[in-house]
Amino acid sequence: MPLYNRLKEHRARLGVNQQELGRLAGVSRQTVSQIERGDYSPSVTLALKLAKICGVQVEDIFTYQEDESHE
């Protein structure tokens, strides 16, 4: 998947677990876990919420890289 993230690092910096971050963002702990593993790409709205909670820009958490076959 071409969307990479550093959510786990930012969550650790805040000192919250997946369940607490999920509650703050209005999603389940499982959703936070899937995002951190790269198994789920969040909506733009959720990505913005997570960045706001972490006090950073969206680009500080999420990075998009195109597959080389699509260049």
PDB file of N, CA, C and O in Angstrom, chain B, residues numbered from 101:
ATOM      1  N   MET B 101       0.848  -1.185   0.000  1.00  0.00           N
ATOM      2  CA  MET B 101       0.000   0.000   0.000  1.00  0.00           C
ATOM      3  C   MET B 101       0.891   1.244   0.000  1.00  0.00           C
ATOM      4  O   MET B 101       1.850   1.306   0.770  1.00  0.00           O
ATOM      5  N   PRO B 102       0.602   2.219  -0.831  1.00  0.00           N
ATOM      6  CA  PRO B 102       1.490   3.374  -0.961  1.00  0.00           C
ATOM      7  C   PRO B 102       1.335   4.445   0.126  1.00  0.00           C
ATOM      8  O   PRO B 102       2.064   5.437   0.100  1.00  0.00           O
ATOM      9  N   LEU B 103       0.408   4.277   1.083  1.00  0.00           N
ATOM     10  CA  LEU B 103       0.240   5.256   2.155  1.00  0.00           C
ATOM     11  C   LEU B 103       0.961   4.737   3.398  1.00  0.00           C
ATOM     12  O   LEU B 103       0.582   3.717   3.974  1.00  0.00           O
ATOM     13  N   TYR B 104       2.001   5.457   3.794  1.00  0.00           N
ATOM     14  CA  TYR B 104       2.776   5.087   4.971  1.00  0.00           C
ATOM     15  C   TYR B 104       2.441   6.048   6.098  1.00  0.00           C
ATOM     16  O   TYR B 104       2.005   7.174   5.857  1.00  0.00           O
ATOM     17  N   ASN B 105       2.648   5.594   7.341  1.00  0.00           N
ATOM     18  CA  ASN B 105       2.311   6.479   8.449  1.00  0.00           C
ATOM     19  C   ASN B 105       3.254   6.299   9.623  1.00  0.00           C
ATOM     20  O   ASN B 105       3.931   5.280   9.762  1.00  0.00           O
ATOM     21  N   ARG B 106       3.274   7.330  10.468  1.00  0.00           N
ATOM     22  CA  ARG B 106       4.055   7.336  11.694  1.00  0.00           C
ATOM     23  C   ARG B 106       3.119   7.561  12.882  1.00  0.00           C
ATOM     24  O   ARG B 106       3.497   8.188  13.872  1.00  0.00           O
ATOM     25  N   LEU B 107       1.905   7.047  12.774  1.00  0.00           N
ATOM     26  CA  LEU B 107       0.904   7.276  13.812  1.00  0.00           C
ATOM     27  C   LEU B 107       1.337   6.694  15.144  1.00  0.00           C
ATOM     28  O   LEU B 107       1.141   7.322  16.185  1.00  0.00           O
ATOM     29  N   LYS B 108       1.920   5.512  15.130  1.00  0.00           N
ATOM     30  CA  LYS B 108       2.335   4.876  16.382  1.00  0.00           C
ATOM     31  C   LYS B 108       3.332   5.756  17.132  1.00  0.00           C
ATOM     32  O   LYS B 108       3.248   5.882  18.354  1.00  0.00           O
ATOM     33  N   GLU B 109       4.275   6.363  16.414  1.00  0.00           N
ATOM     34  CA  GLU B 109       5.262   7.258  17.036  1.00  0.00           C
ATOM     35  C   GLU B 109       4.588   8.468  17.676  1.00  0.00           C
ATOM     36  O   GLU B 109       4.913   8.855  18.799  1.00  0.00           O
ATOM     37  N   HIS B 110       3.653   9.053  16.950  1.00  0.00           N
ATOM     38  CA  HIS B 110       2.966  10.243  17.467  1.00  0.00           C
ATOM     39  C   HIS B 110       2.068   9.881  18.650  1.00  0.00           C
ATOM     40  O   HIS B 110       1.955  10.648  19.607  1.00  0.00           O
ATOM     41  N   ARG B 111       1.437   8.723  18.583  1.00  0.00           N
ATOM     42  CA  ARG B 111       0.597   8.268  19.693  1.00  0.00           C
ATOM     43  C   ARG B 111       1.449   8.044  20.937  1.00  0.00           C
ATOM     44  O   ARG B 111       1.050   8.417  22.040  1.00  0.00           O
ATOM     45  N   ALA B 112       2.615   7.437  20.763  1.00  0.00           N
ATOM     46  CA  ALA B 112       3.515   7.194  21.894  1.00  0.00           C
ATOM     47  C   ALA B 112       3.989   8.516  22.500  1.00  0.00           C
ATOM     48  O   ALA B 112       4.101   8.641  23.719  1.00  0.00           O
ATOM     49  N   ARG B 113       4.264   9.492  21.648  1.00  0.00           N
ATOM     50  CA  ARG B 113       4.696  10.803  22.128  1.00  0.00           C
ATOM     51  C   ARG B 113       3.619  11.442  22.986  1.00  0.00           C
ATOM     52  O   ARG B 113       3.919  12.125  23.965  1.00  0.00           O
ATOM     53  N   LEU B 114       2.362  11.219  22.616  1.00  0.00           N
ATOM     54  CA  LEU B 114       1.245  11.748  23.403  1.00  0.00           C
ATOM     55  C   LEU B 114       1.022  10.971  24.695  1.00  0.00           C
ATOM     56  O   LEU B 114       0.399  11.472  25.632  1.00  0.00           O
ATOM     57  N   GLY B 115       1.532   9.748  24.738  1.00  0.00           N
ATOM     58  CA  GLY B 115       1.366   8.915  25.914  1.00  0.00           C
ATOM     59  C   GLY B 115      -0.024   8.316  26.048  1.00  0.00           C
ATOM     60  O   GLY B 115      -0.524   8.125  27.156  1.00  0.00           O
ATOM     61  N   VAL B 116      -0.650   8.020  24.901  1.00  0.00           N
ATOM     62  CA  VAL B 116      -1.974   7.403  24.927  1.00  0.00           C
ATOM     63  C   VAL B 116      -1.911   6.045  24.233  1.00  0.00           C
ATOM     64  O   VAL B 116      -1.071   5.816  23.361  1.00  0.00           O
ATOM     65  N   ASN B 117      -2.811   5.149  24.633  1.00  0.00           N
ATOM     66  CA  ASN B 117      -2.864   3.847  23.966  1.00  0.00           C
ATOM     67  C   ASN B 117      -3.834   3.930  22.781  1.00  0.00           C
ATOM     68  O   ASN B 117      -4.462   4.962  22.546  1.00  0.00           O
ATOM     69  N   GLN B 118      -3.939   2.833  22.048  1.00  0.00           N
ATOM     70  CA  GLN B 118      -4.789   2.823  20.857  1.00  0.00           C
ATOM     71  C   GLN B 118      -6.244   3.104  21.203  1.00  0.00           C
ATOM     72  O   GLN B 118      -6.937   3.808  20.469  1.00  0.00           O
ATOM     73  N   GLN B 119      -6.701   2.559  22.312  1.00  0.00           N
ATOM     74  CA  GLN B 119      -8.093   2.765  22.701  1.00  0.00           C
ATOM     75  C   GLN B 119      -8.366   4.240  23.007  1.00  0.00           C
ATOM     76  O   GLN B 119      -9.392   4.782  22.595  1.00  0.00           O
ATOM     77  N   GLU B 120      -7.459   4.879  23.722  1.00  0.00           N
ATOM     78  CA  GLU B 120      -7.640   6.301  24.055  1.00  0.00           C
ATOM     79  C   GLU B 120      -7.608   7.171  22.796  1.00  0.00           C
ATOM     80  O   GLU B 120      -8.415   8.088  22.649  1.00  0.00           O
ATOM     81  N   LEU B 121      -6.671   6.877  21.888  1.00  0.00           N
ATOM     82  CA  LEU B 121      -6.607   7.654  20.651  1.00  0.00           C
ATOM     83  C   LEU B 121      -7.872   7.441  19.830  1.00  0.00           C
ATOM     84  O   LEU B 121      -8.404   8.385  19.246  1.00  0.00           O
ATOM     85  N   GLY B 122      -8.346   6.216  19.785  1.00  0.00           N
ATOM     86  CA  GLY B 122      -9.588   5.928  19.069  1.00  0.00           C
ATOM     87  C   GLY B 122     -10.762   6.708  19.637  1.00  0.00           C
ATOM     88  O   GLY B 122     -11.571   7.261  18.892  1.00  0.00           O
ATOM     89  N   ARG B 123     -10.849   6.748  20.951  1.00  0.00           N
ATOM     90  CA  ARG B 123     -11.937   7.495  21.602  1.00  0.00           C
ATOM     91  C   ARG B 123     -11.849   8.983  21.252  1.00  0.00           C
ATOM     92  O   ARG B 123     -12.862   9.612  20.950  1.00  0.00           O
ATOM     93  N   LEU B 124     -10.646   9.538  21.292  1.00  0.00           N
ATOM     94  CA  LEU B 124     -10.460  10.955  20.958  1.00  0.00           C
ATOM     95  C   LEU B 124     -10.840  11.259  19.506  1.00  0.00           C
ATOM     96  O   LEU B 124     -11.356  12.333  19.196  1.00  0.00           O
ATOM     97  N   ALA B 125     -10.572  10.288  18.622  1.00  0.00           N
ATOM     98  CA  ALA B 125     -10.832  10.481  17.193  1.00  0.00           C
ATOM     99  C   ALA B 125     -12.224  10.013  16.778  1.00  0.00           C
ATOM    100  O   ALA B 125     -12.652  10.259  15.650  1.00  0.00           O
ATOM    101  N   GLY B 126     -12.933   9.339  17.684  1.00  0.00           N
ATOM    102  CA  GLY B 126     -14.269   8.857  17.355  1.00  0.00           C
ATOM    103  C   GLY B 126     -14.282   7.581  16.539  1.00  0.00           C
ATOM    104  O   GLY B 126     -15.213   7.334  15.772  1.00  0.00           O
ATOM    105  N   VAL B 127     -13.231   6.758  16.707  1.00  0.00           N
ATOM    106  CA  VAL B 127     -13.156   5.468  16.012  1.00  0.00           C
ATOM    107  C   VAL B 127     -12.790   4.393  17.025  1.00  0.00           C
ATOM    108  O   VAL B 127     -12.519   4.694  18.187  1.00  0.00           O
ATOM    109  N   SER B 128     -12.781   3.152  16.587  1.00  0.00           N
ATOM    110  CA  SER B 128     -12.460   2.046  17.484  1.00  0.00           C
ATOM    111  C   SER B 128     -10.951   1.867  17.625  1.00  0.00           C
ATOM    112  O   SER B 128     -10.164   2.382  16.831  1.00  0.00           O
ATOM    113  N   ARG B 129     -10.578   1.125  18.658  1.00  0.00           N
ATOM    114  CA  ARG B 129      -9.172   0.770  18.841  1.00  0.00           C
ATOM    115  C   ARG B 129      -8.673  -0.035  17.651  1.00  0.00           C
ATOM    116  O   ARG B 129      -7.525   0.109  17.228  1.00  0.00           O
ATOM    117  N   GLN B 130      -9.549  -0.890  17.110  1.00  0.00           N
ATOM    118  CA  GLN B 130      -9.173  -1.715  15.965  1.00  0.00           C
ATOM    119  C   GLN B 130      -8.827  -0.849  14.748  1.00  0.00           C
ATOM    120  O   GLN B 130      -7.907  -1.170  13.996  1.00  0.00           O
ATOM    121  N   THR B 131      -9.559   0.236  14.561  1.00  0.00           N
ATOM    122  CA  THR B 131      -9.272   1.132  13.436  1.00  0.00           C
ATOM    123  C   THR B 131      -7.892   1.749  13.599  1.00  0.00           C
ATOM    124  O   THR B 131      -7.122   1.806  12.641  1.00  0.00           O
ATOM    125  N   VAL B 132      -7.573   2.210  14.800  1.00  0.00           N
ATOM    126  CA  VAL B 132      -6.248   2.787  15.053  1.00  0.00           C
ATOM    127  C   VAL B 132      -5.170   1.741  14.788  1.00  0.00           C
ATOM    128  O   VAL B 132      -4.152   2.041  14.164  1.00  0.00           O
ATOM    129  N   SER B 133      -5.389   0.518  15.258  1.00  0.00           N
ATOM    130  CA  SER B 133      -4.435  -0.562  15.042  1.00  0.00           C
ATOM    131  C   SER B 133      -4.232  -0.842  13.553  1.00  0.00           C
ATOM    132  O   SER B 133      -3.100  -1.010  13.099  1.00  0.00           O
ATOM    133  N   GLN B 134      -5.326  -0.892  12.799  1.00  0.00           N
ATOM    134  CA  GLN B 134      -5.230  -1.163  11.357  1.00  0.00           C
ATOM    135  C   GLN B 134      -4.503  -0.038  10.626  1.00  0.00           C
ATOM    136  O   GLN B 134      -3.747  -0.301   9.691  1.00  0.00           O
ATOM    137  N   ILE B 135      -4.719   1.201  11.034  1.00  0.00           N
ATOM    138  CA  ILE B 135      -4.004   2.324  10.423  1.00  0.00           C
ATOM    139  C   ILE B 135      -2.511   2.199  10.716  1.00  0.00           C
ATOM    140  O   ILE B 135      -1.685   2.331   9.813  1.00  0.00           O
ATOM    141  N   GLU B 136      -2.170   1.948  11.969  1.00  0.00           N
ATOM    142  CA  GLU B 136      -0.763   1.836  12.345  1.00  0.00           C
ATOM    143  C   GLU B 136      -0.056   0.715  11.599  1.00  0.00           C
ATOM    144  O   GLU B 136       1.112   0.857  11.237  1.00  0.00           O
ATOM    145  N   ARG B 137      -0.746  -0.399  11.365  1.00  0.00           N
ATOM    146  CA  ARG B 137      -0.158  -1.529  10.633  1.00  0.00           C
ATOM    147  C   ARG B 137      -0.106  -1.291   9.124  1.00  0.00           C
ATOM    148  O   ARG B 137       0.579  -2.019   8.406  1.00  0.00           O
ATOM    149  N   GLY B 138      -0.821  -0.282   8.643  1.00  0.00           N
ATOM    150  CA  GLY B 138      -0.864  -0.027   7.211  1.00  0.00           C
ATOM    151  C   GLY B 138      -1.912  -0.849   6.494  1.00  0.00           C
ATOM    152  O   GLY B 138      -1.906  -0.928   5.265  1.00  0.00           O
ATOM    153  N   ASP B 139      -2.822  -1.470   7.253  1.00  0.00           N
ATOM    154  CA  ASP B 139      -3.868  -2.287   6.658  1.00  0.00           C
ATOM    155  C   ASP B 139      -5.109  -1.477   6.287  1.00  0.00           C
ATOM    156  O   ASP B 139      -6.015  -1.993   5.633  1.00  0.00           O
ATOM    157  N   TYR B 140      -5.152  -0.222   6.698  1.00  0.00           N
ATOM    158  CA  TYR B 140      -6.328   0.614   6.456  1.00  0.00           C
ATOM    159  C   TYR B 140      -5.874   2.037   6.200  1.00  0.00           C
ATOM    160  O   TYR B 140      -5.077   2.586   6.961  1.00  0.00           O
ATOM    161  N   SER B 141      -6.380   2.637   5.133  1.00  0.00           N
ATOM    162  CA  SER B 141      -6.099   4.042   4.841  1.00  0.00           C
ATOM    163  C   SER B 141      -7.267   4.873   5.352  1.00  0.00           C
ATOM    164  O   SER B 141      -8.407   4.665   4.936  1.00  0.00           O
ATOM    165  N   PRO B 142      -6.993   5.807   6.243  1.00  0.00           N
ATOM    166  CA  PRO B 142      -8.085   6.592   6.815  1.00  0.00           C
ATOM    167  C   PRO B 142      -8.672   7.568   5.800  1.00  0.00           C
ATOM    168  O   PRO B 142      -8.036   7.926   4.809  1.00  0.00           O
ATOM    169  N   SER B 143      -9.895   7.984   6.077  1.00  0.00           N
ATOM    170  CA  SER B 143     -10.501   9.038   5.261  1.00  0.00           C
ATOM    171  C   SER B 143      -9.729  10.325   5.494  1.00  0.00           C
ATOM    172  O   SER B 143      -8.966  10.431   6.454  1.00  0.00           O
ATOM    173  N   VAL B 144      -9.923  11.289   4.631  1.00  0.00           N
ATOM    174  CA  VAL B 144      -9.281  12.584   4.803  1.00  0.00           C
ATOM    175  C   VAL B 144      -9.711  13.205   6.128  1.00  0.00           C
ATOM    176  O   VAL B 144      -8.893  13.786   6.841  1.00  0.00           O
ATOM    177  N   THR B 145     -10.986  13.083   6.451  1.00  0.00           N
ATOM    178  CA  THR B 145     -11.500  13.639   7.704  1.00  0.00           C
ATOM    179  C   THR B 145     -10.808  13.014   8.907  1.00  0.00           C
ATOM    180  O   THR B 145     -10.400  13.724   9.827  1.00  0.00           O
ATOM    181  N   LEU B 146     -10.673  11.691   8.908  1.00  0.00           N
ATOM    182  CA  LEU B 146     -10.020  11.023  10.027  1.00  0.00           C
ATOM    183  C   LEU B 146      -8.541  11.387  10.091  1.00  0.00           C
ATOM    184  O   LEU B 146      -8.005  11.592  11.180  1.00  0.00           O
ATOM    185  N   ALA B 147      -7.880  11.470   8.952  1.00  0.00           N
ATOM    186  CA  ALA B 147      -6.469  11.859   8.941  1.00  0.00           C
ATOM    187  C   ALA B 147      -6.295  13.264   9.529  1.00  0.00           C
ATOM    188  O   ALA B 147      -5.355  13.510  10.285  1.00  0.00           O
ATOM    189  N   LEU B 148      -7.196  14.177   9.183  1.00  0.00           N
ATOM    190  CA  LEU B 148      -7.135  15.532   9.733  1.00  0.00           C
ATOM    191  C   LEU B 148      -7.380  15.529  11.239  1.00  0.00           C
ATOM    192  O   LEU B 148      -6.705  16.244  11.979  1.00  0.00           O
ATOM    193  N   LYS B 149      -8.344  14.725  11.695  1.00  0.00           N
ATOM    194  CA  LYS B 149      -8.616  14.617  13.135  1.00  0.00           C
ATOM    195  C   LYS B 149      -7.395  14.101  13.886  1.00  0.00           C
ATOM    196  O   LYS B 149      -7.014  14.650  14.919  1.00  0.00           O
ATOM    197  N   LEU B 150      -6.784  13.041  13.358  1.00  0.00           N
ATOM    198  CA  LEU B 150      -5.623  12.458  14.012  1.00  0.00           C
ATOM    199  C   LEU B 150      -4.470  13.454  14.087  1.00  0.00           C
ATOM    200  O   LEU B 150      -3.789  13.547  15.108  1.00  0.00           O
ATOM    201  N   ALA B 151      -4.256  14.193  13.011  1.00  0.00           N
ATOM    202  CA  ALA B 151      -3.194  15.199  13.014  1.00  0.00           C
ATOM    203  C   ALA B 151      -3.481  16.288  14.044  1.00  0.00           C
ATOM    204  O   ALA B 151      -2.575  16.729  14.751  1.00  0.00           O
ATOM    205  N   LYS B 152      -4.723  16.718  14.129  1.00  0.00           N
ATOM    206  CA  LYS B 152      -5.086  17.749  15.104  1.00  0.00           C
ATOM    207  C   LYS B 152      -4.880  17.248  16.527  1.00  0.00           C
ATOM    208  O   LYS B 152      -4.348  17.969  17.371  1.00  0.00           O
ATOM    209  N   ILE B 153      -5.298  16.017  16.797  1.00  0.00           N
ATOM    210  CA  ILE B 153      -5.113  15.426  18.124  1.00  0.00           C
ATOM    211  C   ILE B 153      -3.619  15.366  18.474  1.00  0.00           C
ATOM    212  O   ILE B 153      -3.229  15.645  19.607  1.00  0.00           O
ATOM    213  N   CYS B 154      -2.801  15.002  17.500  1.00  0.00           N
ATOM    214  CA  CYS B 154      -1.357  14.870  17.725  1.00  0.00           C
ATOM    215  C   CYS B 154      -0.641  16.219  17.698  1.00  0.00           C
ATOM    216  O   CYS B 154       0.524  16.308  18.086  1.00  0.00           O
ATOM    217  N   GLY B 155      -1.320  17.259  17.249  1.00  0.00           N
ATOM    218  CA  GLY B 155      -0.719  18.590  17.202  1.00  0.00           C
ATOM    219  C   GLY B 155       0.303  18.759  16.101  1.00  0.00           C
ATOM    220  O   GLY B 155       1.269  19.509  16.249  1.00  0.00           O
ATOM    221  N   VAL B 156       0.090  18.056  14.985  1.00  0.00           N
ATOM    222  CA  VAL B 156       1.019  18.114  13.860  1.00  0.00           C
ATOM    223  C   VAL B 156       0.234  18.277  12.556  1.00  0.00           C
ATOM    224  O   VAL B 156      -0.997  18.254  12.555  1.00  0.00           O
ATOM    225  N   GLN B 157       0.951  18.439  11.463  1.00  0.00           N
ATOM    226  CA  GLN B 157       0.343  18.484  10.142  1.00  0.00           C
ATOM    227  C   GLN B 157       0.091  17.050   9.657  1.00  0.00           C
ATOM    228  O   GLN B 157       0.780  16.122  10.081  1.00  0.00           O
ATOM    229  N   VAL B 158      -0.872  16.873   8.793  1.00  0.00           N
ATOM    230  CA  VAL B 158      -1.184  15.547   8.248  1.00  0.00           C
ATOM    231  C   VAL B 158       0.067  14.909   7.637  1.00  0.00           C
ATOM    232  O   VAL B 158       0.295  13.709   7.791  1.00  0.00           O
ATOM    233  N   GLU B 159       0.867  15.710   6.949  1.00  0.00           N
ATOM    234  CA  GLU B 159       2.066  15.210   6.288  1.00  0.00           C
ATOM    235  C   GLU B 159       3.111  14.694   7.277  1.00  0.00           C
ATOM    236  O   GLU B 159       3.996  13.927   6.898  1.00  0.00           O
ATOM    237  N   ASP B 160       3.015  15.109   8.537  1.00  0.00           N
ATOM    238  CA  ASP B 160       3.940  14.610   9.550  1.00  0.00           C
ATOM    239  C   ASP B 160       3.588  13.175   9.955  1.00  0.00           C
ATOM    240  O   ASP B 160       4.440  12.443  10.458  1.00  0.00           O
ATOM    241  N   ILE B 161       2.351  12.783   9.738  1.00  0.00           N
ATOM    242  CA  ILE B 161       1.909  11.429  10.088  1.00  0.00           C
ATOM    243  C   ILE B 161       1.848  10.541   8.856  1.00  0.00           C
ATOM    244  O   ILE B 161       2.336   9.411   8.880  1.00  0.00           O
ATOM    245  N   PHE B 162       1.252  11.043   7.778  1.00  0.00           N
ATOM    246  CA  PHE B 162       1.001  10.223   6.594  1.00  0.00           C
ATOM    247  C   PHE B 162       1.855  10.658   5.414  1.00  0.00           C
ATOM    248  O   PHE B 162       2.012  11.847   5.137  1.00  0.00           O
ATOM    249  N   THR B 163       2.408   9.653   4.721  1.00  0.00           N
ATOM    250  CA  THR B 163       3.227   9.893   3.540  1.00  0.00           C
ATOM    251  C   THR B 163       2.712   9.008   2.409  1.00  0.00           C
ATOM    252  O   THR B 163       2.527   7.803   2.582  1.00  0.00           O
ATOM    253  N   TYR B 164       2.486   9.615   1.264  1.00  0.00           N
ATOM    254  CA  TYR B 164       2.012   8.854   0.104  1.00  0.00           C
ATOM    255  C   TYR B 164       3.156   8.688  -0.880  1.00  0.00           C
ATOM    256  O   TYR B 164       3.849   9.649  -1.213  1.00  0.00           O
ATOM    257  N   GLN B 165       3.348   7.454  -1.344  1.00  0.00           N
ATOM    258  CA  GLN B 165       4.355   7.181  -2.370  1.00  0.00           C
ATOM    259  C   GLN B 165       3.704   6.349  -3.463  1.00  0.00           C
ATOM    260  O   GLN B 165       3.135   5.289  -3.200  1.00  0.00           O
ATOM    261  N   GLU B 166       3.796   6.838  -4.688  1.00  0.00           N
ATOM    262  CA  GLU B 166       3.223   6.107  -5.810  1.00  0.00           C
ATOM    263  C   GLU B 166       4.051   4.877  -6.126  1.00  0.00           C
ATOM    264  O   GLU B 166       5.266   4.856  -5.931  1.00  0.00           O
ATOM    265  N   ASP B 167       3.375   3.860  -6.614  1.00  0.00           N
ATOM    266  CA  ASP B 167       4.096   2.678  -7.105  1.00  0.00           C
ATOM    267  C   ASP B 167       4.907   3.102  -8.320  1.00  0.00           C
ATOM    268  O   ASP B 167       4.453   3.921  -9.120  1.00  0.00           O
ATOM    269  N   GLU B 168       6.093   2.554  -8.458  1.00  0.00           N
ATOM    270  CA  GLU B 168       6.934   2.920  -9.594  1.00  0.00           C
ATOM    271  C   GLU B 168       6.296   2.520 -10.918  1.00  0.00           C
ATOM    272  O   GLU B 168       6.597   3.129 -11.944  1.00  0.00           O
ATOM    273  N   SER B 169       5.438   1.528 -10.925  1.00  0.00           N
ATOM    274  CA  SER B 169       4.789   1.086 -12.162  1.00  0.00           C
ATOM    275  C   SER B 169       3.787   2.095 -12.680  1.00  0.00           C
ATOM    276  O   SER B 169       3.365   1.995 -13.832  1.00  0.00           O
ATOM    277  N   HIS B 170       3.382   3.090 -11.848  1.00  0.00           N
ATOM    278  CA  HIS B 170       2.401   4.099 -12.265  1.00  0.00           C
ATOM    279  C   HIS B 170       3.037   5.424 -12.653  1.00  0.00           C
ATOM    280  O   HIS B 170       2.322   6.399 -12.884  1.00  0.00           O
ATOM    281  N   GLU B 171       4.344   5.484 -12.731  1.00  0.00           N
ATOM    282  CA  GLU B 171       5.006   6.742 -13.059  1.00  0.00           C
ATOM    283  C   GLU B 171       5.070   6.980 -14.531  1.00  0.00           C
ATOM    284  O   GLU B 171       5.601   8.001 -14.968  1.00  0.00           O
TER     285      GLU B 171
END
